[in-house]
Amino acid sequence: MNSVIARALFLGAGLTGLISSGAHATRLETLSLAFESGATFSGTVAFANDYTSVTGIDGILTGYTATDFSYVGGDATDHISWVLNPGYNYNYSSTPNVFATYLFDGTPGDFFSVNNVLTFAYDYTAAPTLALAAVGDGNSVNYTDVAVSGSLSPVPLPGALPLFATVLLGIAGWAHRKGREAI
């Protein structure tokens, strides 16, 4: 009986470890930015496990379109979908632990299709809590529309992980009760 419980817990711990290690291979954060023009950006940024670089982006820049290089306002939107050299850090700041990169619209790798560029810089001194870098280190649209406010926040773990843990506890309890009935 104890071996059944031990096996169930061992299996659960192993599966939980696999799930959690896979979830942390890339760290996801929600990025929200507001710019001087009134434009906004909202999306998800994928970071390397140690936060030293950005590996992916998916978000919407509101106030710009994919055909205009300047702020047009209203409900205009542009999909920002790729990172220049994912995993590479363009740190032009003299501040330690500040990293920067470029986020683009258009077709990945095709600079002729790009109309809007977000410079994105963040400080990971207090990692895993990230902060936007100070003004002057980045965070603008097309190098001119400077961010006036913004935030980074962790994307919550999927609700399936706590559910999975509950199921494992239920299996362990069932195995324990089944073993007691056999005695």
C-alpha positions as CSV (number, residue, x, y, z in Angstrom):
1,M,0.0,0.0,0.0
2,N,2.7,2.5,0.9
3,S,4.5,1.7,-2.3
4,V,1.3,2.7,-4.3
5,I,1.2,6.0,-2.5
6,A,5.0,6.5,-2.9
7,R,4.7,5.7,-6.7
8,A,1.8,8.1,-7.1
9,L,3.6,10.9,-5.3
10,F,6.9,10.2,-7.2
11,L,5.0,10.3,-10.5
12,G,3.3,13.5,-9.5
13,A,6.5,15.2,-8.4
14,G,8.2,14.2,-11.6
15,L,5.4,15.4,-13.8
16,T,5.1,18.6,-11.8
17,G,8.8,19.1,-12.2
18,L,8.6,18.6,-16.0
19,I,5.7,21.0,-16.3
20,S,7.3,23.7,-14.2
21,S,10.7,23.5,-15.8
22,G,9.1,23.8,-19.2
23,A,7.1,26.8,-18.0
24,H,10.3,28.5,-16.9
25,A,12.4,27.9,-19.9
26,T,10.9,31.2,-21.1
27,R,9.6,33.8,-18.6
28,L,6.5,35.6,-19.7
29,E,5.6,39.1,-18.7
30,T,2.7,41.4,-19.6
31,L,3.9,44.7,-20.9
32,S,1.8,47.9,-20.9
33,L,3.1,51.2,-22.1
34,A,1.6,54.7,-22.6
35,F,3.4,57.2,-24.8
36,E,3.5,61.0,-25.0
37,S,1.3,61.1,-28.1
38,G,-1.5,59.1,-26.3
39,A,-0.6,55.9,-28.1
40,T,-0.5,52.7,-26.0
41,F,1.1,49.3,-26.2
42,S,-0.2,46.1,-24.6
43,G,1.2,42.7,-25.1
44,T,3.2,39.7,-23.8
45,V,7.0,39.6,-23.8
46,A,9.0,36.4,-23.5
47,F,12.3,36.6,-21.7
48,A,15.2,34.2,-21.5
49,N,15.2,32.2,-18.3
50,D,17.8,34.5,-16.7
51,Y,16.0,37.7,-17.9
52,T,19.1,38.8,-19.9
53,S,17.3,39.1,-23.2
54,V,13.9,39.2,-24.9
55,T,13.1,36.1,-27.0
56,G,9.6,37.0,-28.3
57,I,6.8,39.6,-28.4
58,D,3.1,39.6,-29.2
59,G,1.1,42.8,-28.7
60,I,-0.9,45.6,-30.1
61,L,0.3,49.2,-30.6
62,T,-2.8,51.5,-30.5
63,G,-2.6,54.9,-32.2
64,Y,-0.4,53.7,-35.0
65,T,-1.1,51.7,-38.1
66,A,1.1,49.3,-40.1
67,T,1.1,51.8,-43.0
68,D,1.9,55.1,-41.1
69,F,5.2,55.9,-39.4
70,S,3.6,58.5,-37.1
71,Y,0.9,58.7,-34.5
72,V,-2.6,58.7,-36.1
73,G,-4.7,58.3,-33.0
74,G,-8.1,56.9,-32.6
75,D,-8.7,53.1,-32.9
76,A,-5.8,52.6,-35.3
77,T,-3.7,49.5,-34.3
78,D,-0.5,47.8,-35.4
79,H,0.5,44.3,-34.5
80,I,4.0,44.2,-32.9
81,S,5.2,40.6,-33.4
82,W,8.9,40.1,-33.7
83,V,12.2,40.9,-31.9
84,L,15.4,41.9,-33.6
85,N,17.8,39.0,-32.9
86,P,15.8,37.2,-30.2
87,G,18.0,36.4,-27.3
88,Y,20.5,39.2,-28.1
89,N,20.9,42.1,-25.7
90,Y,21.4,45.6,-27.0
91,N,22.5,47.2,-23.8
92,Y,23.5,50.8,-24.6
93,S,23.0,51.9,-21.1
94,S,25.8,52.4,-18.6
95,T,23.3,51.2,-15.9
96,P,24.1,47.7,-14.7
97,N,21.4,45.1,-15.4
98,V,19.5,47.3,-17.9
99,F,18.9,45.5,-21.2
100,A,17.3,46.7,-24.4
101,T,16.0,45.4,-27.7
102,Y,13.9,46.4,-30.7
103,L,10.3,45.2,-31.3
104,F,8.9,45.4,-34.8
105,D,5.7,45.2,-36.8
106,G,5.7,43.7,-40.3
107,T,7.2,40.4,-41.5
108,P,9.8,38.9,-39.3
109,G,13.3,39.6,-40.7
110,D,12.0,41.8,-43.5
111,F,13.1,45.3,-42.6
112,F,11.4,46.7,-45.7
113,S,8.0,45.7,-44.3
114,V,8.6,47.5,-40.9
115,N,6.8,50.8,-40.2
116,N,6.9,51.0,-36.5
117,V,9.7,50.1,-34.0
118,L,9.4,50.0,-30.3
119,T,12.6,50.4,-28.4
120,F,12.2,48.4,-25.2
121,A,14.5,48.6,-22.2
122,Y,14.0,47.0,-18.8
123,D,15.9,46.7,-15.5
124,Y,16.3,43.2,-14.0
125,T,18.3,44.2,-10.9
126,A,15.4,42.9,-8.6
127,A,14.6,39.8,-10.8
128,P,12.3,38.1,-10.9
129,T,10.5,41.4,-10.5
130,L,11.3,43.5,-13.6
131,A,11.0,47.2,-14.0
132,L,11.0,49.5,-17.1
133,A,14.3,51.2,-17.6
134,A,14.6,54.9,-16.9
135,V,13.8,57.4,-19.6
136,G,16.8,57.8,-21.9
137,D,17.5,54.0,-21.8
138,G,14.7,53.2,-24.2
139,N,11.0,52.7,-24.3
140,S,9.7,54.7,-27.3
141,V,7.9,54.3,-30.6
142,N,10.0,55.1,-33.7
143,Y,12.6,56.7,-31.4
144,T,10.5,59.9,-30.9
145,D,7.3,59.0,-29.0
146,V,8.7,58.4,-25.5
147,A,6.9,56.2,-23.0
148,V,5.5,58.3,-20.1
149,S,4.3,55.3,-18.0
150,G,4.2,51.6,-18.1
151,S,4.4,48.3,-16.3
152,L,5.7,44.8,-16.5
153,S,3.9,42.0,-14.6
154,P,4.3,38.2,-14.6
155,V,1.8,36.2,-16.6
156,P,0.0,33.9,-14.1
157,L,0.6,30.2,-14.2
158,P,-2.2,28.4,-16.0
159,G,-5.1,27.3,-13.9
160,A,-4.4,23.7,-14.9
161,L,-1.3,23.4,-12.7
162,P,-3.2,23.8,-9.4
163,L,-5.9,21.5,-10.8
164,F,-3.3,18.9,-11.7
165,A,-1.9,19.0,-8.1
166,T,-5.4,18.5,-6.7
167,V,-5.9,15.5,-8.9
168,L,-2.6,14.0,-7.7
169,L,-3.7,14.5,-4.1
170,G,-7.0,12.8,-4.8
171,I,-5.2,9.8,-6.4
172,A,-2.9,9.6,-3.4
173,G,-5.9,9.7,-1.0
174,W,-7.8,7.1,-3.0
175,A,-4.7,4.8,-3.0
176,H,-4.3,5.3,0.7
177,R,-8.0,4.4,1.4
178,K,-7.8,1.5,-1.0
179,G,-4.7,0.2,0.9
180,R,-6.5,0.5,4.3
181,E,-9.5,-1.5,3.1
182,A,-7.2,-4.3,2.1
183,I,-5.8,-4.6,5.6
